[in-house]
Amino acid sequence: MEGETTMSLIPGMRCRSARTIVFPGGLVRRATQGTLVAQRENLGRELFTVDFDSGPKAILFAHEIELERDSAPEVSP
C-alpha cells in the first residue's frame, strides 16, 4: 500500500498496548506494558508477538502497540 510505513522493531524493545485488546488468551488493557518478542509479515500485514508484563503473550497488528520512549532491547546479564 502506498504511503504506509512499516515499524522497524528489534526483539527486546519495550512497548505498550495502544487500546484494550480481546484475544483468545484473554484481555490486555490499554497501556499495558510488554516486550516485543518477534516480528513477522503474513499476507502483506505486519504482525508482532508481544509478551506482556501482566502475563499474556499475544500476536498483534502494528496499530495495536506503541513503543515506549527511549526503548532499547533488554540485555540479559
C-alpha positions as CSV (number, residue, x, y, z in Angstrom):
1,M,0.0,0.0,0.0
2,E,1.3,3.4,-0.9
3,G,2.1,5.9,1.8
4,E,2.0,3.2,4.5
5,T,5.1,3.0,6.7
6,T,6.3,-0.2,8.5
7,M,7.5,-0.3,12.0
8,S,11.1,-1.4,12.3
9,L,11.4,-3.0,15.7
10,I,14.0,-5.1,17.4
11,P,13.0,-8.0,19.7
12,G,13.5,-6.9,23.3
13,M,12.2,-3.4,22.8
14,R,9.6,-2.3,25.3
15,C,6.1,-1.4,24.1
16,R,2.6,-1.0,25.4
17,S,-0.9,-1.8,24.1
18,A,-2.5,1.2,22.3
19,R,-6.0,0.0,23.2
20,T,-7.8,-2.7,25.1
21,I,-7.3,-6.0,23.2
22,V,-9.5,-9.0,23.5
23,F,-8.0,-12.2,22.1
24,P,-8.5,-16.0,22.6
25,G,-6.0,-16.0,25.5
26,G,-7.8,-13.3,27.5
27,L,-7.8,-9.5,27.8
28,V,-5.0,-6.9,27.7
29,R,-6.0,-3.5,29.0
30,R,-4.9,-0.2,27.3
31,A,-1.4,0.9,28.2
32,T,-0.3,-2.5,29.5
33,Q,3.5,-2.7,29.1
34,G,5.3,-5.6,27.4
35,T,8.3,-6.7,25.5
36,L,8.5,-7.3,21.8
37,V,9.4,-11.0,21.1
38,A,9.1,-11.3,17.3
39,Q,8.1,-9.5,14.2
40,R,6.7,-11.2,11.0
41,E,4.8,-10.5,7.8
42,N,1.7,-12.5,6.8
43,L,-0.4,-11.8,3.8
44,G,1.0,-8.3,3.5
45,R,0.3,-7.5,7.2
46,E,3.0,-6.8,9.8
47,L,2.4,-8.8,13.0
48,F,4.2,-8.6,16.3
49,T,4.4,-11.1,19.2
50,V,4.4,-9.2,22.5
51,D,5.0,-10.7,25.9
52,F,3.0,-8.5,28.3
53,D,4.2,-7.9,31.8
54,S,0.8,-8.9,33.2
55,G,1.3,-12.5,31.8
56,P,-0.3,-12.9,28.4
57,K,1.6,-13.3,25.1
58,A,-0.3,-12.1,22.0
59,I,0.2,-11.6,18.3
60,L,-0.9,-8.1,17.4
61,F,-1.1,-5.7,14.5
62,A,1.2,-2.6,14.4
63,H,-1.7,-0.2,15.2
64,E,-2.3,-2.1,18.5
65,I,1.1,-1.4,20.0
66,E,3.1,1.8,20.8
67,L,6.8,1.9,21.5
68,E,7.9,3.1,24.9
69,R,10.0,6.3,24.8
70,D,13.8,5.6,24.9
71,S,13.1,1.9,24.4
72,A,16.1,-0.2,23.9
73,P,16.3,-4.0,23.8
74,E,16.6,-5.6,27.3
75,V,20.0,-7.2,27.8
76,S,20.3,-10.3,30.0
77,P,23.4,-10.5,32.2
